Amino acid sequence: MTAELNTLGAGEIVRRIRNKQTTAVDVMSACLARVEAREEAVGAFIHLDKDKALAAAHAADEAPSDGLLHGVPFGIKDIIDTADFPTGWGSPIYHGYVPPRDASCVNLFKRQGAVAMGKTVTTEFAYYHPGKTANPHNLDYTPGGSSSGSAAAVADHMMPLAFASQTGGSIIRPAAFCGIFGYKPSHGCFDLDGVMGLAPSLDTLGLMAREVEDLVLGRAALCGARQTLDPAFEDKAPRIGLVRGPDWQNGSAEMRDVCERAMARLADQGAQAQELADPEIFSELVNCQKKIMAFEAARTRSYEYDQHPEQVSDPFTAYVEEGRAISWQAYEAALQTRNRAQRELEPLFADVDVVLTPSAPGEAPETLLATGDPLYNRIWTLLQVPCVSVPFGVGPRGLPLAVQLVARQWDDDRLLAAVDWAHQRLKEE
């Protein structure tokens, strides 16, 4: 029985512990056994203390099992403060640094009985310079980034749930490449206290999981939202609009095919499906997001650039310099464009509950020296709307493909309900 526990979702783990069918120690032991078998190849962790993880699981077994995430092992992206583990931000500058307290999100998970396993690999400062992590589906391919370790660990059944973050495409893209769910909530939904900042207008804490239910539970633990799926689509199908986006032709043929097949499948299953025209302003938004992100990152991470230049990678050095070259006037104009685009977004959702759009350009690239292109994530991150990457099929190289579902800002509950409805039908194909 113990050997299969690492494959369970968070919700099922909680139910089994409450029903005395297993223990938190058994679950953690199964997850650690999977890590022992696969970590050398996958490289999902930057810090793992098995004794601490087992001790925390034992403490959970001694406590009442009434938390939303009682006994659930979870991973923590290494830009998130932890009092029990070092927090290095993917940089040698902070190697061995142990914060004095947990980030709010970590504390909130622990408050609901979840058990921290360790810190997962991030790219340097949650930007592009990759860490050691490989895609568990094929070790020669990237898992995506910057939430590389969280995506790989969840996909490889080392844990059921992990924290991730997105400023460009760092939740949705790695989730797509690794074949799991990645949830980027509405901007501001999850508290960022104790989470390294890169670009405050864009930074968003999110979750990686293999089950939609676990995204709902994680969301409830972090912001007090509903603890079960919104019933919006129990008796009716969602209205879904295909948004190709201005860079549709820049992706792979398999990306375009998977989006069109998903739409056709969902329409066959009763969804009110339609194709939506891109708002004209969308053509400006990728560059707008790039400008805002670079301007803010150059200031947020100025200390590392100025005081430890020899320990900052060449790509991040160039990025800070790019951001410093952007004028305040250009930054302000980009923010105004963003604000106008948010206003113009409402008509896009006038006749649909969610839009379906690409998660990534296609399968994961065959490299460990880069993490792929966030081209299909930048617009939605800029607009601060909730997004979920939904796994659907495999590409010609046998690697996962996915589609992205997006909803209006603050319509996260209905988005997750639509994701569950869609996934139940897509996985049957």
C-alpha positions as CSV (number, residue, x, y, z in Angstrom):
1,M,0.0,0.0,0.0
2,T,2.8,2.4,0.9
3,A,4.4,2.2,-2.5
4,E,1.4,3.7,-4.3
5,L,0.8,6.6,-1.8
6,N,3.1,9.0,-3.7
7,T,0.8,8.8,-6.7
8,L,-2.3,10.0,-4.9
9,G,-3.6,13.6,-5.1
10,A,-3.8,15.8,-2.0
11,G,-7.5,15.4,-1.6
12,E,-7.3,11.6,-1.6
13,I,-4.4,11.7,0.9
14,V,-6.5,13.8,3.3
15,R,-9.4,11.4,3.0
16,R,-7.4,8.3,3.6
17,I,-5.6,9.8,6.7
18,R,-9.0,10.9,8.1
19,N,-10.4,7.4,7.5
20,K,-7.4,5.8,9.3
21,Q,-6.4,4.1,6.0
22,T,-2.9,5.5,6.1
23,T,-0.7,8.0,8.0
24,A,1.2,11.1,7.1
25,V,4.4,9.3,7.8
26,D,3.5,6.5,5.3
27,V,2.6,9.1,2.7
28,M,5.8,11.1,3.3
29,S,7.9,7.8,3.2
30,A,6.4,6.9,-0.1
31,C,7.2,10.3,-1.6
32,L,10.7,10.2,-0.2
33,A,11.2,6.8,-1.7
34,R,10.2,8.2,-5.1
35,V,12.7,11.0,-4.6
36,E,15.4,8.5,-3.7
37,A,14.8,6.6,-6.9
38,R,14.5,9.6,-9.2
39,E,16.1,12.7,-7.9
40,E,19.6,12.1,-9.2
41,A,18.1,12.0,-12.7
42,V,15.4,14.6,-12.4
43,G,17.1,17.1,-10.1
44,A,13.9,18.7,-8.8
45,F,15.2,19.7,-5.3
46,I,17.7,22.3,-4.3
47,H,17.3,21.4,-0.6
48,L,15.8,18.3,0.9
49,D,16.0,17.2,4.5
50,K,14.4,13.8,4.8
51,D,14.7,13.7,8.6
52,K,12.9,17.0,9.0
53,A,10.2,16.0,6.5
54,L,9.6,12.7,8.4
55,A,9.6,14.5,11.7
56,A,7.0,17.0,10.4
57,A,4.9,14.1,9.1
58,H,5.1,12.4,12.5
59,A,3.9,15.6,14.1
60,A,1.0,15.7,11.7
61,D,0.0,12.2,12.8
62,E,0.0,13.3,16.4
63,A,-2.3,16.3,15.7
64,P,-6.0,16.5,14.9
65,S,-6.7,15.6,11.2
66,D,-9.1,18.5,10.5
67,G,-6.9,20.7,8.2
68,L,-7.8,21.1,4.6
69,L,-4.4,19.6,3.6
70,H,-3.7,17.4,6.6
71,G,-0.7,15.2,6.0
72,V,-0.1,16.4,2.4
73,P,3.5,16.7,1.4
74,F,4.2,19.9,-0.6
75,G,7.2,21.5,-2.3
76,I,8.3,25.1,-2.1
77,K,9.8,27.0,-4.9
78,D,13.2,28.3,-3.8
79,I,12.2,32.0,-4.0
80,I,9.8,31.5,-1.1
81,D,11.1,32.0,2.5
82,T,11.3,29.0,4.8
83,A,12.5,29.0,8.4
84,D,13.3,25.3,8.2
85,F,15.2,25.3,4.9
86,P,17.7,27.6,3.2
87,T,16.2,30.0,0.6
88,G,18.6,30.8,-2.2
89,W,16.6,32.4,-5.0
90,G,18.5,30.3,-7.6
91,S,21.6,32.4,-6.9
92,P,25.0,31.7,-5.3
93,I,24.7,35.1,-3.6
94,Y,22.2,33.6,-1.1
95,H,23.6,30.1,-0.8
96,G,22.9,28.8,2.6
97,Y,20.7,31.7,3.7
98,V,18.0,30.6,6.1
99,P,15.2,33.2,6.6
100,P,14.0,33.9,10.2
101,R,10.4,33.0,9.3
102,D,8.2,31.3,6.8
103,A,6.5,33.1,4.0
104,S,2.8,33.6,4.5
105,C,1.9,31.0,1.9
106,V,4.1,28.4,3.7
107,N,2.6,29.2,7.0
108,L,-1.0,29.0,5.7
109,F,-0.3,25.6,4.2
110,K,1.2,24.3,7.5
111,R,-1.8,25.8,9.3
112,Q,-4.0,23.5,7.3
113,G,-1.8,20.5,8.2
114,A,0.3,20.3,5.1
115,V,3.9,18.9,5.5
116,A,6.8,20.7,3.8
117,M,9.2,18.3,1.9
118,G,11.8,20.8,0.8
119,K,12.8,23.5,-1.7
120,T,12.4,23.0,-5.4
121,V,14.7,24.3,-8.1
122,T,14.1,27.7,-9.6
123,T,15.9,29.5,-12.3
124,E,18.1,32.4,-11.1
125,F,15.9,35.1,-9.6
126,A,12.9,33.4,-11.3
127,Y,14.1,34.6,-14.6
128,Y,15.6,32.5,-17.4
129,H,19.0,31.1,-16.4
130,P,18.2,27.5,-15.7
131,G,19.0,25.2,-12.8
132,K,19.7,21.5,-12.9
133,T,16.2,20.1,-13.3
134,A,15.3,17.9,-16.3
135,N,11.9,17.0,-17.7
136,P,10.8,13.7,-16.0
137,H,9.2,12.6,-19.3
138,N,12.5,12.8,-21.1
139,L,15.7,13.8,-19.3
140,D,17.2,15.5,-22.3
141,Y,14.4,18.1,-22.4
142,T,13.7,21.1,-20.3
143,P,10.9,21.0,-17.7
144,G,10.3,24.7,-18.4
145,G,10.9,27.5,-15.9
146,S,11.2,29.3,-13.7
147,S,9.2,26.9,-11.6
148,S,11.3,24.0,-12.9
149,G,11.6,21.9,-9.8
150,S,8.0,22.2,-8.7
151,A,6.7,21.1,-12.1
152,A,9.1,18.2,-12.4
153,A,8.5,17.0,-8.8
154,V,4.8,17.0,-9.1
155,A,4.9,15.4,-12.6
156,D,7.2,12.6,-11.3
157,H,5.0,11.8,-8.3
158,M,7.5,13.0,-5.8
159,M,4.8,15.1,-4.2
160,P,1.1,16.0,-5.0
161,L,1.3,19.7,-4.7
162,A,3.9,22.5,-5.0
163,F,4.2,26.3,-4.9
164,A,5.2,28.0,-8.1
165,S,5.2,31.6,-9.3
166,Q,4.7,33.5,-12.6
167,T,5.9,36.9,-13.8
168,G,5.9,35.9,-17.5
169,G,5.0,32.3,-18.0
170,S,6.7,30.4,-15.1
171,I,3.6,28.4,-14.0
172,I,1.7,27.7,-17.1
173,R,4.7,26.8,-19.4
174,P,6.4,24.3,-17.1
175,A,3.1,22.7,-16.2
176,A,2.4,22.3,-19.9
177,F,5.9,20.8,-20.6
178,C,5.5,18.4,-17.7
179,G,1.9,17.4,-18.3
180,I,0.3,18.6,-15.0
181,F,-2.1,21.4,-14.0
182,G,-0.6,24.8,-13.3
183,Y,-2.8,27.5,-11.8
184,K,-1.9,31.1,-12.0
185,P,-4.6,32.9,-10.0
186,S,-5.9,36.5,-10.4
187,H,-3.0,38.9,-9.6
188,G,-3.2,39.7,-5.9
189,C,-5.2,36.7,-4.9
190,F,-2.4,34.9,-3.0
191,D,-0.3,36.9,-0.5
192,L,3.3,37.5,-1.6
193,D,4.8,38.2,1.8
194,G,8.1,36.3,2.0
195,V,8.2,35.6,-1.8
196,M,11.1,37.1,-3.8
197,G,9.9,39.9,-6.0
198,L,10.9,40.3,-9.6
199,A,8.2,42.6,-11.2
200,P,5.5,43.6,-8.7
201,S,2.9,44.5,-11.3
202,L,3.1,40.9,-12.7
203,D,4.4,38.6,-9.9
204,T,1.8,36.0,-9.0
205,L,2.1,33.0,-6.6
206,G,0.4,29.9,-7.9
207,L,0.2,26.1,-7.6
208,M,1.2,22.9,-9.4
209,A,-0.8,19.7,-9.0
210,R,-1.9,16.6,-10.8
211,E,-5.6,17.0,-9.8
212,V,-8.0,19.9,-10.2
213,E,-9.4,19.2,-6.7
214,D,-5.9,19.9,-5.2
215,L,-5.8,23.3,-6.9
216,V,-9.2,24.1,-5.2
217,L,-7.9,22.9,-1.8
218,G,-4.7,24.8,-2.1
219,R,-6.6,28.0,-3.1
220,A,-8.9,27.6,-0.1
221,A,-5.9,27.2,2.2
222,L,-4.3,30.4,0.9
223,C,-7.2,32.8,0.5
224,G,-10.2,31.3,2.3
225,A,-12.0,30.5,-1.0
226,R,-14.5,27.7,-1.4
227,Q,-13.3,24.2,-0.4
228,T,-15.1,22.4,-3.2
229,L,-15.6,23.0,-6.9
230,D,-18.0,25.8,-7.8
231,P,-21.2,24.0,-9.0
232,A,-21.6,26.4,-12.0
233,F,-21.1,23.6,-14.6
234,E,-22.7,20.7,-12.8
235,D,-25.9,20.9,-14.9
236,K,-24.7,22.8,-17.9
237,A,-21.7,23.1,-20.0
238,P,-19.4,26.1,-20.0
239,R,-19.3,28.6,-22.9
240,I,-15.8,28.4,-24.3
241,G,-14.1,30.7,-26.8
242,L,-11.0,29.9,-28.8
243,V,-8.5,32.8,-28.7
244,R,-5.7,32.2,-31.1
245,G,-3.7,35.3,-30.2
246,P,-1.4,37.4,-32.3
247,D,1.4,34.8,-32.2
248,W,-0.7,31.8,-33.2
249,Q,1.4,31.1,-36.3
250,N,4.7,31.4,-34.3
251,G,3.9,28.2,-32.5
252,S,4.3,24.6,-33.6
253,A,1.8,22.7,-35.8
254,E,1.1,20.4,-32.8
255,M,0.3,23.4,-30.6
256,R,-2.3,24.7,-33.1
257,D,-3.6,21.2,-33.6
258,V,-4.1,20.4,-29.9
259,C,-6.0,23.7,-29.4
260,E,-8.3,23.0,-32.3
261,R,-8.8,19.3,-31.3
262,A,-9.6,20.4,-27.7
263,M,-12.2,22.8,-29.0
264,A,-13.8,20.2,-31.2
265,R,-13.8,17.6,-28.5
266,L,-15.4,20.0,-26.0
267,A,-18.0,21.1,-28.5
268,D,-18.9,17.5,-29.1
269,Q,-19.4,17.1,-25.4
270,G,-21.8,19.9,-25.2
271,A,-19.8,23.1,-24.7
272,Q,-21.0,26.2,-26.4
273,A,-17.8,26.7,-28.4
274,Q,-16.9,29.6,-30.7
275,E,-13.9,31.3,-32.1
276,L,-13.2,34.8,-30.8
277,A,-11.4,37.6,-32.7
278,D,-8.4,38.9,-30.9
279,P,-8.9,42.4,-29.5
280,E,-6.8,44.8,-31.7
281,I,-4.8,45.9,-28.7
282,F,-3.5,42.4,-28.2
283,S,-0.8,43.0,-30.9
284,E,0.8,45.5,-28.5
285,L,0.7,43.5,-25.3
286,V,3.7,41.1,-25.6
287,N,6.1,44.0,-25.9
288,C,4.1,45.9,-23.3
289,Q,4.6,43.1,-20.8
290,K,8.3,42.8,-21.6
291,K,8.8,46.5,-21.0
292,I,7.0,46.5,-17.7
293,M,8.8,43.3,-16.5
294,A,12.3,44.5,-17.4
295,F,11.8,48.0,-15.9
296,E,10.5,46.6,-12.6
297,A,13.1,43.8,-12.4
298,A,16.0,46.2,-12.9
299,R,14.9,48.0,-9.8
300,T,13.7,45.1,-7.7
301,R,17.0,43.2,-8.2
302,S,19.3,46.2,-8.3
303,Y,21.2,45.2,-5.1
304,E,22.4,41.9,-6.6
305,Y,23.5,43.6,-9.8
306,D,25.3,46.4,-8.1
307,Q,26.8,44.7,-5.1
308,H,27.5,41.2,-6.4
309,P,28.1,41.5,-10.1
310,E,30.5,38.6,-10.3
311,Q,27.8,36.3,-8.9
312,V,25.1,37.3,-11.3
313,S,24.8,35.4,-14.6
314,D,25.4,37.1,-17.9
315,P,21.8,36.8,-19.0
316,F,20.5,38.4,-15.9
317,T,23.1,41.1,-16.0
318,A,22.0,42.0,-19.5
319,Y,18.4,41.9,-18.4
320,V,19.0,44.5,-15.6
321,E,20.8,46.7,-18.1
322,E,18.0,46.4,-20.5
323,G,15.5,47.4,-17.8
324,R,17.6,50.4,-16.7
325,A,17.6,51.7,-20.3
326,I,13.8,51.9,-20.3
327,S,12.6,55.4,-19.4
328,W,10.0,56.2,-16.8
329,Q,7.9,57.7,-19.6
330,A,8.1,54.5,-21.6
331,Y,7.2,52.4,-18.5
332,E,4.3,54.7,-17.7
333,A,3.0,54.4,-21.2
334,A,3.2,50.6,-21.0
335,L,1.1,50.6,-17.8
336,Q,-1.5,52.8,-19.5
337,T,-1.6,50.4,-22.4
338,R,-2.1,47.6,-19.9
339,N,-4.9,49.5,-18.2
340,R,-6.7,50.1,-21.5
341,A,-6.3,46.5,-22.5
342,Q,-7.9,45.4,-19.2
343,R,-10.9,47.6,-20.0
344,E,-11.1,46.2,-23.5
345,L,-11.0,42.7,-22.2
346,E,-14.5,42.6,-20.9
347,P,-16.2,42.4,-24.3
348,L,-14.1,39.3,-25.1
349,F,-15.9,37.5,-22.2
350,A,-19.3,38.9,-23.0
351,D,-20.6,35.5,-24.4
352,V,-18.1,33.0,-22.9
353,D,-17.2,31.8,-19.5
354,V,-13.6,31.0,-20.3
355,V,-11.3,31.3,-23.3
356,L,-9.1,28.5,-24.6
357,T,-5.7,29.5,-25.9
358,P,-2.2,27.9,-26.1
359,S,-0.2,27.1,-23.0
360,A,3.1,26.9,-24.8
361,P,4.6,26.9,-28.3
362,G,4.5,23.1,-28.3
363,E,6.4,20.2,-26.6
364,A,9.3,21.0,-24.3
365,P,12.5,22.0,-26.3
366,E,15.3,19.5,-26.3
367,T,17.7,21.4,-24.1
368,L,18.7,21.9,-20.5
369,L,20.3,25.2,-21.2
370,A,17.0,27.1,-21.7
371,T,13.5,26.8,-20.4
372,G,11.3,27.6,-23.4
373,D,9.4,30.7,-24.6
374,P,6.7,32.3,-22.5
375,L,5.2,33.9,-25.6
376,Y,1.7,32.5,-25.0
377,N,1.6,33.5,-21.3
378,R,2.8,37.1,-21.4
379,I,-0.5,38.7,-22.4
380,W,-2.6,36.9,-19.7
381,T,0.0,37.6,-17.0
382,L,0.0,41.3,-18.0
383,L,-3.8,41.4,-17.8
384,Q,-3.7,39.9,-14.3
385,V,-6.4,37.3,-15.1
386,P,-6.5,33.7,-13.8
387,C,-5.2,30.9,-16.0
388,V,-4.8,27.1,-15.8
389,S,-2.7,24.9,-18.0
390,V,-4.7,21.7,-18.8
391,P,-2.8,18.7,-20.0
392,F,-4.1,17.2,-23.3
393,G,-2.3,14.6,-25.3
394,V,1.2,14.2,-26.4
395,G,3.3,15.6,-29.3
396,P,5.3,13.8,-32.0
397,R,8.3,13.3,-29.6
398,G,6.0,11.7,-27.0
399,L,6.1,14.7,-24.6
400,P,3.1,16.3,-23.0
401,L,0.9,19.0,-24.7
402,A,-1.6,21.3,-23.1
403,V,-4.1,24.0,-23.5
404,Q,-4.7,27.0,-21.4
405,L,-8.1,28.1,-20.0
406,V,-8.4,31.8,-18.9
407,A,-11.2,33.6,-17.2
408,R,-12.1,37.2,-16.2
409,Q,-10.1,38.6,-13.3
410,W,-11.4,37.4,-9.9
411,D,-13.5,34.6,-11.6
412,D,-11.1,32.0,-10.4
413,D,-13.8,29.7,-8.9
414,R,-15.7,29.4,-12.1
415,L,-12.4,28.9,-14.0
416,L,-11.5,25.9,-11.9
417,A,-15.0,24.5,-12.4
418,A,-14.6,24.9,-16.1
419,V,-11.2,23.3,-16.0
420,D,-12.6,20.3,-14.2
421,W,-15.4,20.0,-16.7
422,A,-13.1,20.3,-19.6
423,H,-10.5,17.9,-18.2
424,Q,-13.0,15.2,-17.5
425,R,-14.0,15.2,-21.2
426,L,-10.5,15.8,-22.7
427,K,-9.0,12.9,-20.9
428,E,-11.5,10.5,-22.4
429,E,-10.2,11.1,-25.9
